[in-house]
Amino acid sequence: MLSAGYPLGPAIGALLALSVGGTLGSWATAAAGDRFGHRATVVASFLLVAASFPTRPAGALGWSLGVGRTGAILGPLVVGVLMDAQASYTWNFYLFAGCATLGAVAALLVPRALGDGTGQLTDARRSSRAQ
């Protein structure tokens, strides 16, 4: 970050925030895995996604896993291409800011479930499915 022109203090602060956040998240997940079992922890995270979309839990889980894995694969590849092309550091920022904005817009476009919160379809939803 120093070679990109950032002062030492903010550069260290940004890297520290990323490192501490990732470490705390890993510790919390590991502690949950130790306490409840690793399978239970993974299942709980899947259930959290599925509970957010009670009328289509399999679709929600598939999309969340697919998008996450696609980003995990493409992110380093694209950054490597930018670094190989000797693009400026700002392009990495623009790339990740654009992906974050796209993700936020996509999340806002997800319609609310038409269920009653228990996973049961309401009468309006049943009638729209019957058509």
Secondary structure, 3 states (H helix, E strand, C coil): CCCCCCCHHHHHHHHHHHHHHHHHHHHHHHHHHHHHCHHHHHHHHHHHHHHHCCCCHHHHHHHHHHHHHHHHHHHHHHHHHHHHCCCCHHHHHHHHHHHHHHHHHHHHHCCCCCECCCCCECHHHHHHHHC
